[in-house]
Amino acid sequence: MRLAEHGGVSKARNAGARAASGDLLLFIDADCLLGEDALAAARAAYGDRKDLVLGGTYTPSPADADFFSFFQSVFIHHFETKNPRPDYVAAHAMVIDAELFRRSGGFVEDSFIGVAASVEDVELSHRLRRSGCELAMSRDLRVQHVFRFSLRRSLANAVRKARYWTLYSASNRDLLADSGTASLALKANVVLGLVQALLLTSAAAAPAAWPLAAAVPFLALDLHVNRRLIAAWFEAGGLRFSVLATLYYATLYAAAVGLGAAAGTAQYLWKLRWTGRIRSCTPRSDTYRLSS
């Protein structure tokens, strides 16, 4: 099927679900490649439950194995699989009972959530969990992502995702949650990176040894907090790749996430200032229709 116009990722997902006829729905992204055994793994892991939302993740190695794509694929795989009972299930590999999805109202279409292509699955997961559903992660359900990331696209993606995630999390009042790729480890990396940057700037502005010395414990703490992620990079790509990935993560990537978070916070406060509240993310009753 083809939609007449671009209406955002949620509209496309809901339209696909309306056209489906099976008992289970499997959501993936257009830039993901489904493995030969993924459907069998999904069906076996889901079982006979009707209140389960099952998630999968990316393969550690992406379809395009350049540095920035490899960095991102391992990063997402690590944080999405660290908890068998996740905070959310990503729609790049989501299995859900078709009737449960219909009753839920589907993905939100009528707010920034439905267009941003980054938090629509988080919102749906949280809504389903509040209604009593169970979220689970299957390591056997994997898709291979096609990133085509350059340095510019990697940083732009980090800014965009952090902006929308912060806007949603501020509205949802869970900014400090350990939530998948928006993990406490990543948030610590951003804060500790900012502290290190300030200390190094002070050292450059006024020659003194103490700012450099003071930055060392913060760097050590950052490496300790993110040691499992660094180990995942080492396992996937070896010593050289893990060193380069760690340097990128602790510097430019941390700055991009911090910039996006600042933009999301400013946008949240601006909406709060002018409206007195943040518009509810709950979908309208007619967001999802059983018939076209």
Helices and strands as residue ranges (DSSP letters): H 9-19, E 24-27, E 32-34, H 38-46, E 52-58, H 67-81, E 94-97, H 98-104, H 112-116, H 120-130, E 134-145, H 151-172, H 184-205, H 210-225, H 227-248, I 249-253, H 254-275
